Structures are given as C-alpha cells and as structure tokens.
C-alpha cells in the first residue's frame, strides 16, 4: 500500500544520492590528482590547468545537485503517488 510505496521511494532517493555522490567524489579526486600532475610537469601552465579543473569540478558537482533535486521531487512532490498509492 501507501507505506510500501513511501519506503521504496525513500530507498530509491537514498540509493540515487549515494551512488551519485560516490561517483562524483571519485571523479573529483581523479580530476584534482591529474591537475596536480599537470601543474607539476608544467608549472607555467598552472593558471590554465586550474581554470579547467575548476570548470570540470563545477560540472561534476552539478550532476550531484540534479540527483538531489530528483530525490527531493520523489520525496516531497512525487508525481507517481496518485498512480501507485491508489
């Protein structure tokens, strides 16, 4: 019934946030590590590398924010509630 639907919604939102945050953390760590390697190899290009790194970090973080938005929609304004809660 309604309780089961709510439980599945909470688990789905939590799982989505967990996976997206984990993947984003791994991606951000790899990006920062490669940027540091690039700066160590070519210190004169540090400003350009840092700019590209910050832009990449912003894109990666925006994906997690989109997942958070979807999780909030599922939890608080679920469009499927009328269909499944009957």
Secondary structure, 3 states (H helix, E strand, C coil): CHHHHHHHHHHHHHHHHHHHHHHHHHHHHHHHHHHHHHHHHCHHHHHHHHHHHHHHHHHHHHHHHHHHHHHHHHHHCCCCHHHHCC
